[in-house]
Amino acid sequence: MTEINQRRADHPIHSIFLERWSPRAFTSEEIGETDLLALFEAARWAPSASNLQPWRFVYARRGTEYFAPLLATLDEGNQRWARNASALVFILSRTHRTTSTGEVRPSYSHAFDTGAAWFALALQAQLAGWHAHGMGGIDRDRAMRVLEVPAHNRVEAAVAIGRLADPATLPEDLRQREKPSQRKPIGEFVFEGRFNGA
Ligand SMILES: Cc1cc2nc3c(=O)[nH]c(=O)nc-3n(C[C@H](O)[C@H](O)[C@H](O)COP(=O)(O)O)c2cc1C
C-alpha cells in the first residue's frame, strides 16, 4: 500500500492525504495575495448544511500591519514557531442562521461545515506547495477583540501557512517533534452496523 512521509495507508487512497502534515519550520517568505486567495477559493467550495456556508476567515499576510497583532493572539507556544509563517488565517464560524422570515436561530452544523472548509484549504495549500498548520492554542477573547468579530460568530481555530524550512531552524524541543504523525488503526474508529468501541 501507499507509503509517504513514513506514513502507510492500509487501503488505497490518494497520496495527498499522506503528504499533508503540520510542520512548524517555515521559511519566513512572503505570500502573494493571489496565492492566498486561491486557498480560500478551495474552502469556498466545501459542502455545508442547506448550503449556508457558515465559515468566515480573517487573514494577515507577513509584511503587512496585520501580522503582528494577529500573531499576538496565539498562545506563546504557537507564537514561537508561527512567527515564521507567511500568513496567519483565523477560522470563524457563524453560529446562527437567519430564516426566510428573518428569525435568527442557532445553527447545528456550523462547526462541522467549517471543518470541511478548513480541510479543503489545507489540501489546496499542500497541492500548491505550501503547508497549513492548524492551531487551537489561541487567546480566543483577545482574538474576538483584535479581529473585531461580530456576535453570532465563534473563533474555531487559527492556521499558519508557510513553505517548509529546514528543521534545523527550529529550537531543539520543536525540532524533535518535527515529523509527520501516525494514526489509529481503522478498526478503532469504524464500526459496521452499531457503535462498538470507545
Ligand atoms: C483544530 C486543531 C487545533 C490544533 N492546535 C494546535 C496547536 O495549538 N498547536 C500546534 O502546534 N498544533 C496544533 N494542531 C495540529 C495537530 O496537532 C496536528 O494536526 C495533529 O497532531 C495531526 O498531525 P498532522 O496534521 O501533521 O497530520 C491543531 C490541529 C487542529 C486541526
The ligand as a MOL file (V3000), in Angstrom:
LIG
                    3D

  0  0  0     0  0            999 V3000
M  V30 BEGIN CTAB
M  V30 COUNTS 31 33 0 0 0
M  V30 BEGIN ATOM
M  V30 1 C -8.3130 22.2480 15.4980 0
M  V30 2 C -6.8340 21.9910 15.5790 0
M  V30 3 C -6.1110 22.5750 16.6060 0
M  V30 4 C -4.7210 22.3810 16.6730 0
M  V30 5 N -3.9990 23.0690 17.6040 0
M  V30 6 C -2.6520 23.0770 17.5350 0
M  V30 7 C -1.8910 23.9780 18.3260 0
M  V30 8 O -2.4150 24.7970 19.0930 0
M  V30 9 N -0.5320 23.9210 18.2100 0
M  V30 10 C 0.1060 23.0570 17.3630 0
M  V30 11 O 1.3380 23.0880 17.2900 0
M  V30 12 N -0.6080 22.2040 16.5760 0
M  V30 13 C -1.9520 22.2030 16.6280 0
M  V30 14 N -2.6940 21.3900 15.7920 0
M  V30 15 C -2.0230 20.4390 14.8960 0
M  V30 16 C -2.3030 18.9940 15.3260 0
M  V30 17 O -1.5440 18.6980 16.4750 0
M  V30 18 C -1.9850 18.0520 14.1470 0
M  V30 19 O -2.8630 18.3280 13.0950 0
M  V30 20 C -2.1280 16.5860 14.5590 0
M  V30 21 O -1.1430 16.2370 15.5070 0
M  V30 22 C -2.0050 15.6600 13.3600 0
M  V30 23 O -0.7640 15.8700 12.7250 0
M  V30 24 P -0.6490 16.2550 11.1800 0
M  V30 25 O -1.5280 17.4610 10.9340 0
M  V30 26 O 0.8280 16.5730 10.9750 0
M  V30 27 O -1.1050 15.0950 10.3740 0
M  V30 28 C -4.0700 21.5540 15.7210 0
M  V30 29 C -4.8270 20.9600 14.6970 0
M  V30 30 C -6.1910 21.1720 14.6190 0
M  V30 31 C -6.9620 20.5650 13.4720 0
M  V30 END ATOM
M  V30 BEGIN BOND
M  V30 1 1 1 2
M  V30 2 1 2 3
M  V30 3 2 2 30
M  V30 4 2 3 4
M  V30 5 1 4 5
M  V30 6 1 4 28
M  V30 7 2 5 6
M  V30 8 1 6 7
M  V30 9 1 6 13
M  V30 10 2 7 8
M  V30 11 1 7 9
M  V30 12 1 9 10
M  V30 13 2 10 11
M  V30 14 1 10 12
M  V30 15 2 12 13
M  V30 16 1 13 14
M  V30 17 1 14 15
M  V30 18 1 14 28
M  V30 19 1 15 16
M  V30 20 1 16 17
M  V30 21 1 16 18
M  V30 22 1 18 19
M  V30 23 1 18 20
M  V30 24 1 20 21
M  V30 25 1 20 22
M  V30 26 1 22 23
M  V30 27 1 23 24
M  V30 28 2 24 25
M  V30 29 1 24 26
M  V30 30 1 24 27
M  V30 31 2 28 29
M  V30 32 1 29 30
M  V30 33 1 30 31
M  V30 END BOND
M  V30 END CTAB
M  END
